[in-house]
Amino acid sequence: MSKARFSAPQLERLKREAKHRRHADSSLTQAQALDQVAVDQGWPSWPLLVKHSITDIAHNVNLDCRKFQGGMPGVFEVEMNIVDEDVRNSMLRERLRFPLPQHRGWLFRGVESMQHEFGRYFDTNTTSGLFVEARWRAILSINGIQPDDVEGHVLGTRHDVLGALHLAALEALLPQLASISPTAGGQVRLFFTRPSADGVAQLGERNYDTVAEAKASVLPDGWIKVGIPRMDGSWISYQKRLGWSDDAQTQ
């Protein structure tokens, strides 16, 4: 059975707990206090707990985009793989659905002559992508762009559409990722998206004492709440238009 792992904000909270222990017992070194905290969390030492921590959510999905062999300009093969071993193992027999981003001048496809190779990664009824055994593949091609405009369109917009794709996959994976990284010291984890310097949204996390406090929190402009994992592994999701999925349940 795999041990619980912690995100970067949770590690900071555990460090503060070790600091409090050291203040309460002056005979402890900081390393000893950290090791005590790690043992309480099921790890033999602090370095091992940190080694297996989840420090960057974005690194849990690897995205690769390369020119499609034999394809016309503006045609690429895209592949995403789930990196986390526990999540990969949990998905060996299930398919995880995520929405495909809609971006002017681009089209994700897995049909036509590549049906046998790419088709199983698509839910054509809902225009969604499907992770199959922790993997997703597709053809990304320009759509409705004049030949003279292809190079400029690719240079100007491919980064944005790939960033939106990566974010959509990460958001769909959040419940699974959160389930292997528990609450530390009773904290509640609020996940959100925020704009980055390059204009592509990124996932972030803040911690609160209660679900009610997390739900009522006010985030900076441009930041959008995504959801809150419960300690039992279930998920409270947030949609901008509809609000929280279960406003009647708090803790």
N, C-alpha and C positions, 0 to 999 in steps of 0.2 A: 504494500500500500504506500503510495507516495506521500511525502510530508507536505504540510502546508507551506506555501511560499508567499512572499510579501512584495508589494509594490514600493516604489520610491517614497511616497508620502508615509506609508506604513513603517518603513525602515527608520525614518526620522522620528516617528513617535516611539518606536522601540529604543532608539538611542536616548531619547529624553527619559524613558523609564530607567535605563541603565544609569544615567546621570543622577537620578533621584536615589537610586540604591547606593551609589557611591557616597552621596552626601549623608545618607543615613548610617553608613558603615565606613568609617574613614580607613579601615584596614584594606578595603578593596581597591584594586587598581581599576582603571577604566576598562581594560581588556577583560579582567575577571568579571566585572559587572555585566559587560556585554555577553560574555559566555553564559552567565546565569540566565539572562533574558532568553538567549537562544535555547538553552536546555528547557526552559519553561514552555517554549514553543515547539519542542520535539526534535530540536537539532542538537548534535553533540558539541558544537562550537559556533561562535559568531561568524567566523570566516566562511564556514560551510553554509550557514543561513544566507549570508550575503551572496555567495557564489550562485546559489539557486534562486535568487530573488527575481522578480519581474520588474526590471528597472525602466523599461521603455515599452509601452503598449504597442507602438508602431512596428517594433521589431518582431512581433509575433506572426506577422504575415509578410512573407518575402514576395516581392513583385518583380518580374522580369519582362521587359518588352524588347523584342528584336525584330529586325526586318524579316518579313515572311519570305522564305526562300522561293524564288521563282515568281514572286508577286510583283505587281506594278508599284510604282512610287506611291507612298502613302498607305501601304498595306503592311501590317505588323502582326506578329504572333505574340500574344500576351499570356503569361502564366503566373499564377499565384499559388504559393504553398504555405501551409500553416506550419510554423516552426516549432511551436511548443509541443513537446513529446506527449504530455498528458492529454492535451486537446486533440492531437492527432489520433491517439489511441481511442479516445471517446467517440471519434467520428468515422471509424473504420466501417461501420455498418449503417451510417445515416448520411443524408444529404442536407447540407445547410444552404438555405436559400438567402440571397441578398439582392437588393434592387440594382439594376444596371443604370449607371448615370446617363442621362439624356443630354447630349452636347451637340450644338449645331455643327454640322459638317463631319460628324463621326458616327460610325455604326459598329456595334459589337455583333458578331455573327458566328454561328457554328453550323451553318447549313450548306446547301449546294453540294459541290464535289467533296467538301470536307465533312459531310454529315457523319460518317462512320467514326471519324477521329475526334470531332469537337462537339457533335450534337448532344451528347449526354450531359454536357456541362451547362445546358440551357433549359429553362422552363419556358417554352414558347407561349404558353397560355397567359403568363403573367409578365413576360419580358424580364425575367429574373435570371441571375446566374445561380448555378448549383455547384457547391463544393462536393466533389466525389472523392471519398477516401482522402480528405484533407487537401485536395488539389483542384484547381480550376484553370481551364484553358479556353482560349477564344482567338478569333481573328478580329483585329481592330483595323478598320479601313476608313478612308475618307469617303464622304457621301455627299454628292451634289456640289463638289468643288471643281472649278474649271482647271484644266491642266496647267495653265500658267500660274495659278494661285496655290498649287499644291505645296510647294516648298515653304512658302510663307505661312500657310495654314498649319502645316506640321510643326514648324518652329515656334509658332505663336500660341498654339492651343493644345498640343499633345500632352505637355506637362500638366495642364489643368485637368484634362479628362482622366489621365492616369491617377492623379491625386484624388479625384472624386471617386474613382473605382476602388482605390486602396482604402479610403475612409469608409465606404459602404460595406466592404468586407469586414473591416475591423469592428464597425458598429454591430454587425450581425453576430460577430464572435464574442462580443463583450460578456454576455451571460456566462459562456463557458470559461472565458479567461478569468472572470471575477470569482467563479466558483472554486478555482484552485488557489486563489489568493484571498484568504479570509479577512474578516475585520480584526484589527489588532487593538486590544484594549477597549473594545466596545465601540469603536468608531464606525460611522456610517460613511460609505464612499459614494460620492456623486460624480458621475462621469459626464463630460460635456465636450463639445467641439469649440474650437476657437480659431480665428484666422492667424496664419503665420506670416512671416516676412515676405515669403514668395507668393502669398495669396491663396495657397491651398490650405484648407481647413485641417486641423490636427486635433487628436483626442487629448484630453487632459483629465485630471482628477483632483477633487478637493474632499477633505474629510470633515465630518460634523458629528456632534454627539447624539443626535436623534434623526430619524427619518423626517419628522415634521420640520426640523430646522433645515435639513438639506432641501426639502421641497420648497420652503419659503425663502431660500437664499436668493439674493439678487446678484447676478453675474454682470461683468462689464459688457458694454455694447458689443455686439457681434458674437458673443459666446452663447451657445445653445445647449440646454440640458438634454442629456440622452437617456440616463436611467440610473437606478440605484439597485445594487444587488443585496438581497437579504441573506442572513446567516444560514438559512435552510437551503440556499442554492437557487431560489426563485428570483424573479427579476421584476422590478417596478419600472416600466418604461414611460418616457415622456414624449409627447408629440406637440409641436408648437401650436397647432390649431385646436387639438383636443385636450391638452393638458396631461395630467398623470393618469396612468391606467387604472389606479385603484385609490382614489382620493380618500376613500373611507377607511383605509388601513394605514395606520402609522404606528410607530413604536418609539 
